Amino acid sequence: MLNNRIIIIIIIIIIIIIIIIIIIIIIIIIIIIIIIIIIIIIIIIIEAFGLVKKRTENYIGKIPGNIRITEIQKTVLLGTAHT
């Protein structure tokens, strides 16, 4: 009778440990996904604001009107937010 209770307690403890391990793994996966999303957002922002070729000013100068690179970058960044 005592042995059966000990075996049941051990099985319950093992099940609890397995559940805790699964929860920890799920939390780690969620953290990794959040980090990947943050990295992607940072890359999009850097790409939108950071990469302007030297000849871009010449091309924009040929377009009629008062167009600035910062306006184009803002449009690109906001456009990626809606897609």
Residue, then its C-alpha position, 0 to 999 in steps of 0.5 A: m500500500l505504501n509502495n503504491r502511494i510512493i509510486i503515484i507521488i513519483i509519477i505526479i512529480i515527474i509529470i509536474i517536472i515535464i509540464i514545467i520543462i514544456i512551459i520553459i521551452i514555450i517561453i524560450i520560443i516566444i522570447i526568440i520570436i519576439i527578438i526576431i520581430i524586433i530585429i526585423i523592425i530595426i532592419i526595416i527602419i535602418e533600411a528606410f532611413g539609412l540607405v540613400k545612394k549618393r546619386t539619389e539627390n540628382y534623380i530627385g532634383k529632376i522631379p518637378g516640385n519640392i521633394r525631399i529625401t526625408e519625405i520619401q523615406k517617411t513614405v516608404l517606412l509608413g508604406t511598409a507598416h501597412t503591408 
